[in-house]
């Protein structure tokens, strides 16, 4: 069966090996109709590193120096302990775009899902209605800026299957 759209909200966070990511992208393409769309969530490398720094401060055994260095260099994270989030992959945004283009997709869009409001839901909720509306407007207006995509949490790649 073929589908007009597929959603991958999670797999690309966890596929540490490049061949796994290529295979997953190929599978998304396989199940799409011609010109169907893929919506792929990922955690950009800088956002992942920010989260790893936070984790290192509270659970240092999970993120020793070498693990942080590897994550910075390759995007791959592997927790050396038996507790906590075990592994992840944090691509540079251009890497995820290149993966899908190489897999037979046409790039359509990329954006930060939370934009400038990332990790600020409680603060935004406490704003006066007009200020909250302005923050929401700014978040939408800035969500496609490369620096926002790189640093503000989860991002979304939108791609369509090439004919």
N, C-alpha and C positions, 0 to 999 in steps of 0.2 A: 504494500500500500504506500502511496506517495501523499505528501501533505503540502499544503500551501505555505505553511510556516512551521518552524521548529523553535523551541525555547530551550536554551542550555544555561540555566541559572544555577551553576555549581560545579559541573564537571571540570571546567577549565581552571578552577582554583586548585584542583587536586592532582592533575595529571602532570607529574614532575618530569617524566621522561619525554623527550621531544617526539619519539616515535608514537607514544600514546596520544599526544595532542594531534599529530598528523592523522592518525587512525580515527580519532573522534571527529575531527573536521570532515574527513572523507565520509564518515557515516552520516553526518548531518546532511552533506550534499546528496548522498545516495537516497535518503528518504524524502527529499524535497522534489516537488514538481519543478519543471523548467521555470525559471524566474521566481521560484519560491524564496521566501525570506527566512534568514536565520537571525535570532536575537541571542547574543552570547554575552553573558556577564563574566567579568574578570576583575581581579584586583591588581591595579597597576603597581609596578615595582616600588615606586616611592611610597605609595600608600601602605603596601605590605611591610616595607622597612619601618615606617612609622609605628605600625602595630607591633612589629617585633621588638622595637625599642621599648615600647610600653610593657610588653610581656617580659622582656629581660629585666626590667626594673622590679617586677613583682615575682617572677619565677625564673631566676637566673640560670638554673640548671637546664631549662628548656631552650635557652638561646645563648650558648657560650659564644665567645668571640669568633671562633672559626665558623660557626653556623651563620652568624650575622654577616660575616665577610662573604661566605658563599652565596647567601641570599642577595647581597648587594651586587656581586659579580655576575651571577647566573640567573637569579630570580627563583632558584630552587631552595626551599626550606625543608629541613628534616630535623624534627625534634629528637634529640638523643635520649629522652626519658620515656617512661611508659605512660605518663599522664599528659593531658592537654592535647591540643590540636597537633596531630602527628606530622603532617607534611603539607606543603603547598607550593604553588607556582605563581610567581608575581612577574608577569611580562612587562617589558617596556611597551607602551601602547603600539608603537610601530611594529613590534614583533607579532602581536596578535593579528594585526591587520595583514602583515605579510604572510602569516600562516594561512589565513583564509583566502587570500588572493592566490597563493600557490596551490590551494586545494580546489580551485575552480569557482571561486566566488568573486563577485564584484562588490567592492567596498561601497557602502552607502552612507554610513553615519557612525559617529562615536561620540559618546557623551558621558559625563559624570552623573550617576544616578541621584546623588544628594547635593552635588555642587557645593557652594559655599556654606550650606547648612549641615554638612557632614559633621556628625557627632555633636550637634547643637539643637536637637529636637526639643529638649526641655527649655532651653533659652528662647527658642523661637515661639514655643507655645505660650510663654509668659509675656510676649510682646503685646502692646496695644494693637488692635486690629489694623490700623493703617500702617504701622511699622511692620507688622507681620506680612501684610500684603506686599509691601515694598521688598522685604527680604525674599519672599517667594518669587517676585518678579525678577529680582537680581539673580537668584539661583537659576531660573530658567534662562535668563539672558547670558549668563556666564558658563553654563554647563558644557559647552563645546570648546572652550578655550583649552589649549594643550596643558597649561600649567594647572588648571582646575582638574582636568581628567587625571593628570599624573599624581595629584596629592589629595584628592577629596573622596577617598573611599572607593566603593565599587563603581565600575564603569560598564558601559554597554556598547558592544559592537553590533551594528546592523549591517548585514551583507545579504546579497541575493545570489542565487545560483545562476551562474552563467549558462547560456543556452547550450 
